[in-house]
Amino acid sequence: MNKLTRRDLLGLSAVALVAAPTLALTSRFALASDAPRVDPGDPQAKALGLHAPVGKGR
């Protein structure tokens, strides 16, 4: 088995620092797109101040 050098450790930690936030962002968007839409007339939605989407914008 090869020894892990400091240079290898720094390289792997740099890759991990870049990969971790990227994976977190992609998983959050995937989960949000699968969520069902909330009815604006629902009492909990009214309490939270949620509104129906207006449009796509510009």
Backbone as XML, in Angstrom:
<?xml version="1.0"?>
<chain id="A" units="angstrom">
  <residue number="1" name="MET">
    <atom name="N" x="0.850" y="-1.173" z="0.000"/>
    <atom name="CA" x="0.000" y="0.000" z="0.000"/>
    <atom name="C" x="0.897" y="1.238" z="0.000"/>
  </residue>
  <residue number="2" name="ASN">
    <atom name="N" x="0.569" y="2.218" z="-0.803"/>
    <atom name="CA" x="1.360" y="3.447" z="-0.903"/>
    <atom name="C" x="1.071" y="4.378" z="0.271"/>
  </residue>
  <residue number="3" name="LYS">
    <atom name="N" x="2.095" y="5.119" z="0.652"/>
    <atom name="CA" x="1.913" y="6.115" z="1.702"/>
    <atom name="C" x="1.251" y="7.357" z="1.123"/>
  </residue>
  <residue number="4" name="LEU">
    <atom name="N" x="0.457" y="8.007" z="1.913"/>
    <atom name="CA" x="-0.204" y="9.238" z="1.511"/>
    <atom name="C" x="0.711" y="10.409" z="1.864"/>
  </residue>
  <residue number="5" name="THR">
    <atom name="N" x="1.158" y="11.130" z="0.863"/>
    <atom name="CA" x="2.061" y="12.251" z="1.106"/>
    <atom name="C" x="1.260" y="13.512" z="1.405"/>
  </residue>
  <residue number="6" name="ARG">
    <atom name="N" x="1.950" y="14.511" z="1.922"/>
    <atom name="CA" x="1.288" y="15.796" z="2.203"/>
    <atom name="C" x="0.730" y="16.413" z="0.926"/>
  </residue>
  <residue number="7" name="ARG">
    <atom name="N" x="1.464" y="16.289" z="-0.148"/>
    <atom name="CA" x="1.017" y="16.845" z="-1.420"/>
    <atom name="C" x="-0.274" y="16.169" z="-1.881"/>
  </residue>
  <residue number="8" name="ASP">
    <atom name="N" x="-0.349" y="14.847" z="-1.737"/>
    <atom name="CA" x="-1.574" y="14.130" z="-2.096"/>
    <atom name="C" x="-2.740" y="14.545" z="-1.204"/>
  </residue>
  <residue number="9" name="LEU">
    <atom name="N" x="-2.461" y="14.688" z="0.092"/>
    <atom name="CA" x="-3.498" y="15.086" z="1.030"/>
    <atom name="C" x="-4.044" y="16.477" z="0.710"/>
  </residue>
  <residue number="10" name="LEU">
    <atom name="N" x="-3.165" y="17.414" z="0.390"/>
    <atom name="CA" x="-3.615" y="18.763" z="0.027"/>
    <atom name="C" x="-4.410" y="18.749" z="-1.269"/>
  </residue>
  <residue number="11" name="GLY">
    <atom name="N" x="-3.998" y="17.948" z="-2.227"/>
    <atom name="CA" x="-4.735" y="17.851" z="-3.488"/>
    <atom name="C" x="-6.121" y="17.282" z="-3.283"/>
  </residue>
  <residue number="12" name="LEU">
    <atom name="N" x="-6.214" y="16.225" z="-2.467"/>
    <atom name="CA" x="-7.521" y="15.620" z="-2.201"/>
    <atom name="C" x="-8.426" y="16.554" z="-1.403"/>
  </residue>
  <residue number="13" name="SER">
    <atom name="N" x="-7.857" y="17.292" z="-0.465"/>
    <atom name="CA" x="-8.689" y="18.216" z="0.305"/>
    <atom name="C" x="-9.185" y="19.366" z="-0.568"/>
  </residue>
  <residue number="14" name="ALA">
    <atom name="N" x="-8.378" y="19.804" z="-1.525"/>
    <atom name="CA" x="-8.832" y="20.860" z="-2.440"/>
    <atom name="C" x="-9.985" y="20.373" z="-3.303"/>
  </residue>
  <residue number="15" name="VAL">
    <atom name="N" x="-9.896" y="19.147" z="-3.768"/>
    <atom name="CA" x="-10.983" y="18.573" z="-4.565"/>
    <atom name="C" x="-12.242" y="18.441" z="-3.711"/>
  </residue>
  <residue number="16" name="ALA">
    <atom name="N" x="-12.087" y="18.010" z="-2.469"/>
    <atom name="CA" x="-13.244" y="17.855" z="-1.583"/>
    <atom name="C" x="-13.896" y="19.203" z="-1.282"/>
  </residue>
  <residue number="17" name="LEU">
    <atom name="N" x="-13.085" y="20.256" z="-1.126"/>
    <atom name="CA" x="-13.634" y="21.582" z="-0.845"/>
    <atom name="C" x="-14.457" y="22.113" z="-2.019"/>
  </residue>
  <residue number="18" name="VAL">
    <atom name="N" x="-14.095" y="21.746" z="-3.220"/>
    <atom name="CA" x="-14.844" y="22.189" z="-4.392"/>
    <atom name="C" x="-16.063" y="21.296" z="-4.621"/>
  </residue>
  <residue number="19" name="ALA">
    <atom name="N" x="-15.908" y="20.002" z="-4.410"/>
    <atom name="CA" x="-16.976" y="19.059" z="-4.725"/>
    <atom name="C" x="-18.128" y="19.109" z="-3.728"/>
  </residue>
  <residue number="20" name="ALA">
    <atom name="N" x="-17.852" y="19.317" z="-2.464"/>
    <atom name="CA" x="-18.903" y="19.264" z="-1.448"/>
    <atom name="C" x="-20.003" y="20.310" z="-1.663"/>
  </residue>
  <residue number="21" name="PRO">
    <atom name="N" x="-19.683" y="21.591" z="-1.840"/>
    <atom name="CA" x="-20.764" y="22.567" z="-2.076"/>
    <atom name="C" x="-21.491" y="22.334" z="-3.399"/>
  </residue>
  <residue number="22" name="THR">
    <atom name="N" x="-20.766" y="21.877" z="-4.400"/>
    <atom name="CA" x="-21.390" y="21.607" z="-5.693"/>
    <atom name="C" x="-22.422" y="20.503" z="-5.568"/>
  </residue>
  <residue number="23" name="LEU">
    <atom name="N" x="-22.086" y="19.441" z="-4.884"/>
    <atom name="CA" x="-23.035" y="18.343" z="-4.692"/>
    <atom name="C" x="-24.211" y="18.773" z="-3.832"/>
  </residue>
  <residue number="24" name="ALA">
    <atom name="N" x="-23.963" y="19.599" z="-2.842"/>
    <atom name="CA" x="-25.047" y="20.068" z="-1.981"/>
    <atom name="C" x="-26.037" y="20.921" z="-2.769"/>
  </residue>
  <residue number="25" name="LEU">
    <atom name="N" x="-25.548" y="21.775" z="-3.648"/>
    <atom name="CA" x="-26.438" y="22.630" z="-4.443"/>
    <atom name="C" x="-27.269" y="21.814" z="-5.418"/>
  </residue>
  <residue number="26" name="THR">
    <atom name="N" x="-26.648" y="20.857" z="-6.089"/>
    <atom name="CA" x="-27.395" y="20.077" z="-7.071"/>
    <atom name="C" x="-28.444" y="19.211" z="-6.403"/>
  </residue>
  <residue number="27" name="SER">
    <atom name="N" x="-28.158" y="18.668" z="-5.230"/>
    <atom name="CA" x="-29.154" y="17.828" z="-4.567"/>
    <atom name="C" x="-30.315" y="18.672" z="-4.051"/>
  </residue>
  <residue number="28" name="ARG">
    <atom name="N" x="-30.045" y="19.898" z="-3.599"/>
    <atom name="CA" x="-31.120" y="20.749" z="-3.101"/>
    <atom name="C" x="-32.068" y="21.129" z="-4.238"/>
  </residue>
  <residue number="29" name="PHE">
    <atom name="N" x="-31.537" y="21.462" z="-5.420"/>
    <atom name="CA" x="-32.394" y="21.819" z="-6.541"/>
    <atom name="C" x="-33.203" y="20.618" z="-7.012"/>
  </residue>
  <residue number="30" name="ALA">
    <atom name="N" x="-32.623" y="19.443" z="-6.978"/>
    <atom name="CA" x="-33.345" y="18.248" z="-7.398"/>
    <atom name="C" x="-34.500" y="17.962" z="-6.453"/>
  </residue>
  <residue number="31" name="LEU">
    <atom name="N" x="-34.291" y="18.133" z="-5.165"/>
    <atom name="CA" x="-35.360" y="17.884" z="-4.210"/>
    <atom name="C" x="-36.453" y="18.943" z="-4.299"/>
  </residue>
  <residue number="32" name="ALA">
    <atom name="N" x="-36.086" y="20.178" z="-4.526"/>
    <atom name="CA" x="-37.077" y="21.248" z="-4.608"/>
    <atom name="C" x="-37.950" y="21.091" z="-5.848"/>
  </residue>
  <residue number="33" name="SER">
    <atom name="N" x="-37.399" y="20.590" z="-6.935"/>
    <atom name="CA" x="-38.188" y="20.453" z="-8.151"/>
    <atom name="C" x="-39.190" y="19.314" z="-8.041"/>
  </residue>
  <residue number="34" name="ASP">
    <atom name="N" x="-38.957" y="18.348" z="-7.153"/>
    <atom name="CA" x="-39.868" y="17.227" z="-6.983"/>
    <atom name="C" x="-40.987" y="17.513" z="-5.986"/>
  </residue>
  <residue number="35" name="ALA">
    <atom name="N" x="-40.892" y="18.614" z="-5.263"/>
    <atom name="CA" x="-41.873" y="18.923" z="-4.234"/>
    <atom name="C" x="-43.201" y="19.341" z="-4.867"/>
  </residue>
  <residue number="36" name="PRO">
    <atom name="N" x="-44.316" y="18.952" z="-4.263"/>
    <atom name="CA" x="-45.616" y="19.358" z="-4.807"/>
    <atom name="C" x="-45.861" y="20.847" z="-4.569"/>
  </residue>
  <residue number="37" name="ARG">
    <atom name="N" x="-46.641" y="21.449" z="-5.442"/>
    <atom name="CA" x="-46.978" y="22.867" z="-5.291"/>
    <atom name="C" x="-47.939" y="23.042" z="-4.121"/>
  </residue>
  <residue number="38" name="VAL">
    <atom name="N" x="-47.795" y="24.164" z="-3.443"/>
    <atom name="CA" x="-48.641" y="24.477" z="-2.291"/>
    <atom name="C" x="-49.802" y="25.344" z="-2.765"/>
  </residue>
  <residue number="39" name="ASP">
    <atom name="N" x="-50.993" y="25.026" z="-2.292"/>
    <atom name="CA" x="-52.167" y="25.826" z="-2.625"/>
    <atom name="C" x="-52.116" y="27.128" z="-1.831"/>
  </residue>
  <residue number="40" name="PRO">
    <atom name="N" x="-52.167" y="28.298" z="-2.516"/>
    <atom name="CA" x="-52.111" y="29.583" z="-1.797"/>
    <atom name="C" x="-53.285" y="29.785" z="-0.850"/>
  </residue>
  <residue number="41" name="GLY">
    <atom name="N" x="-54.383" y="29.052" z="-1.045"/>
    <atom name="CA" x="-55.542" y="29.178" z="-0.174"/>
    <atom name="C" x="-55.425" y="28.355" z="1.103"/>
  </residue>
  <residue number="42" name="ASP">
    <atom name="N" x="-54.402" y="27.518" z="1.197"/>
    <atom name="CA" x="-54.195" y="26.688" z="2.372"/>
    <atom name="C" x="-53.925" y="27.570" z="3.593"/>
  </residue>
  <residue number="43" name="PRO">
    <atom name="N" x="-54.497" y="27.270" z="4.756"/>
    <atom name="CA" x="-54.291" y="28.123" z="5.935"/>
    <atom name="C" x="-52.812" y="28.270" z="6.337"/>
  </residue>
  <residue number="44" name="GLN">
    <atom name="N" x="-52.064" y="27.190" z="6.226"/>
    <atom name="CA" x="-50.652" y="27.284" z="6.590"/>
    <atom name="C" x="-49.893" y="28.161" z="5.599"/>
  </residue>
  <residue number="45" name="ALA">
    <atom name="N" x="-50.242" y="28.081" z="4.309"/>
    <atom name="CA" x="-49.604" y="28.927" z="3.302"/>
    <atom name="C" x="-49.928" y="30.396" z="3.570"/>
  </residue>
  <residue number="46" name="LYS">
    <atom name="N" x="-51.153" y="30.673" z="3.956"/>
    <atom name="CA" x="-51.531" y="32.051" z="4.287"/>
    <atom name="C" x="-50.756" y="32.552" z="5.503"/>
  </residue>
  <residue number="47" name="ALA">
    <atom name="N" x="-50.592" y="31.680" z="6.499"/>
    <atom name="CA" x="-49.862" y="32.068" z="7.707"/>
    <atom name="C" x="-48.399" y="32.360" z="7.396"/>
  </residue>
  <residue number="48" name="LEU">
    <atom name="N" x="-47.840" y="31.643" z="6.429"/>
    <atom name="CA" x="-46.446" y="31.859" z="6.050"/>
    <atom name="C" x="-46.283" y="32.991" z="5.043"/>
  </residue>
  <residue number="49" name="GLY">
    <atom name="N" x="-47.392" y="33.482" z="4.496"/>
    <atom name="CA" x="-47.333" y="34.582" z="3.538"/>
    <atom name="C" x="-46.931" y="34.140" z="2.140"/>
  </residue>
  <residue number="50" name="LEU">
    <atom name="N" x="-47.243" y="32.894" z="1.767"/>
    <atom name="CA" x="-46.891" y="32.398" z="0.434"/>
    <atom name="C" x="-47.888" y="32.915" z="-0.590"/>
  </residue>
  <residue number="51" name="HIS">
    <atom name="N" x="-47.389" y="33.189" z="-1.794"/>
    <atom name="CA" x="-48.227" y="33.677" z="-2.888"/>
    <atom name="C" x="-48.019" y="32.794" z="-4.098"/>
  </residue>
  <residue number="52" name="ALA">
    <atom name="N" x="-49.008" y="32.794" z="-4.992"/>
    <atom name="CA" x="-48.898" y="32.039" z="-6.233"/>
    <atom name="C" x="-47.869" y="32.717" z="-7.125"/>
  </residue>
  <residue number="53" name="PRO">
    <atom name="N" x="-47.108" y="31.942" z="-7.925"/>
    <atom name="CA" x="-46.134" y="32.556" z="-8.830"/>
    <atom name="C" x="-46.847" y="33.410" z="-9.877"/>
  </residue>
  <residue number="54" name="VAL">
    <atom name="N" x="-46.270" y="34.574" z="-10.153"/>
    <atom name="CA" x="-46.883" y="35.531" z="-11.067"/>
    <atom name="C" x="-46.561" y="35.169" z="-12.522"/>
  </residue>
  <residue number="55" name="GLY">
    <atom name="N" x="-45.343" y="34.871" z="-12.810"/>
    <atom name="CA" x="-44.918" y="34.551" z="-14.173"/>
    <atom name="C" x="-43.427" y="34.334" z="-14.224"/>
  </residue>
  <residue number="56" name="LYS">
    <atom name="N" x="-42.921" y="34.196" z="-15.437"/>
    <atom name="CA" x="-41.495" y="33.944" z="-15.596"/>
    <atom name="C" x="-40.656" y="35.187" z="-15.473"/>
  </residue>
  <residue number="57" name="GLY">
    <atom name="N" x="-41.228" y="36.346" z="-15.657"/>
    <atom name="CA" x="-40.442" y="37.579" z="-15.584"/>
    <atom name="C" x="-39.751" y="37.855" z="-16.896"/>
  </residue>
  <residue number="58" name="ARG">
    <atom name="N" x="-38.676" y="38.590" z="-16.815"/>
    <atom name="CA" x="-37.971" y="38.953" z="-18.050"/>
    <atom name="C" x="-36.978" y="37.942" z="-18.450"/>
  </residue>
</chain>
